[in-house]
Each structure stands twice: as C-alpha cells, then as structure tokens.
Amino acid sequence: MSAIRKIIHVDMDAVYAAVEQRDLPELRGKPVIVGGGPTSRGVVSTASYEARKFGIHSAMPASQAKKLCPNGIFLKPNFEKYETASKKILSILKHYTDSIEPVSLDEAYLDVTQNKLHLDDPILLARLLKQNIRAVTRLTASAGVAPNKFLAKIASDIKKPDGLFVVFPDAVENFLEPLPVRKIPGV
C-alpha cells in the first residue's frame, strides 16, 4: 500500500498587480488593473484585490473594467518584471522539493511527500513556503494542501489572498460532496 501523497498548490496573489504595487508604493491600496487600456479592445490580465472589490476579474474587457471602476489605474503588463519574480519564486520552491510542476508564471504544484527538509507535516511546509516567498519577494501567495493536485488547486483558492487551506485525506469525500444543482430555465 502506498503512502498518501502530500501536494501543495502555490498560487501567487494577483501577481502582476502585486509586483506593480510592490515596485511603485504610490499604487499600494489602490485599484490596479493590469492588461489592455480602457479605450482599447484589450482585456484585464489581472487586478489587485482593491480592484476586484468592484467586480473586476481577469479576461474581462478593459472597457467594462473602466465602467465598473472609473478610478482604476490601468497599467500595461511588464512581463520581464513578472518573469523575474517568477524565477525567484521557483528558486525558493526548489529549496523544498525537486518535484515541482510549474503551471504558469504565478502557480505551481509541489509534491512534498518526500521533501528536502525531511518534514512530514505538509501544512508546516506550506507555511514555511509562504513565509519564505514573502520574505524574499515581498509578495504574498496562497496555498492549498491536499492528497492530490485537483483538490490542492481548489484549496488554494478558498482563502485568498495570503491564505492557506487544507483538505485532509479523511475529509476528501465530504469536501467533494456535490453542490446543489441549479435548474436553468428553458434547458
């Protein structure tokens, strides 16, 4: 019988906007929208949590974001800066395990069943990861801990931003109970 896997999904919090707010202190606490300009046909790549309060989300047309948040600060993406931050984060993750599956610039799966710190507690590892990322990059990450990637991904979204959520192996079945199905009229 094999041991239960310990997976951590690390998801950076609104990383493009967070990098801009980190680098430009005058943007901190303000609704920052990274992506296309509000008068273009562009879309939102990401929005700070201050902008998300207005209902702004990634892939939304920038013109719609402007209507929802007239005082939003629109910035063009600077992928060079985001890639630099991503590489730094990846180098931090490599201190914990060699079993890393990057998904994008701002998220990755880590299998910490066997890890470089020889710790059995994946929750402690996730806390250490988050603290290390914050100390080195001045950015926050959310983490999900679970026995598989699917659940770890869902868990990382539950307490954003700067959150940590755990799906314990004995709670998987209850966690996956189906949500109520909503009947769509005319279907």
Sequence and secondary structure as in RCSB ss.txt:
>XXXX:A:sequence
MSAIRKIIHVDMDAVYAAVEQRDLPELRGKPVIVGGGPTSRGVVSTASYEARKFGIHSAMPASQAKKLCPNGIFL
KPNFEKYETASKKILSILKHYTDSIEPVSLDEAYLDVTQNKLHLDDPILLARLLKQNIRAVTRLTASAGVAPNKF
LAKIASDIKKPDGLFVVFPDAVENFLEPLPVRKIPGV
>XXXX:A:secstr
      EEEEEESSHHHHHHHHH GGGTTS EEEES TTSS BEEEE HHHHTTT  TTSBHHHHHHH TT EEE
   HHHHHHHHHHHHHHHTTT S EEEEETTEEEEE SS TT  S HHHHHHHHHHHHHHHHS  EEEEEESSHH
HHHHHHHHT SS EEE  GGGHHHHT        TT 
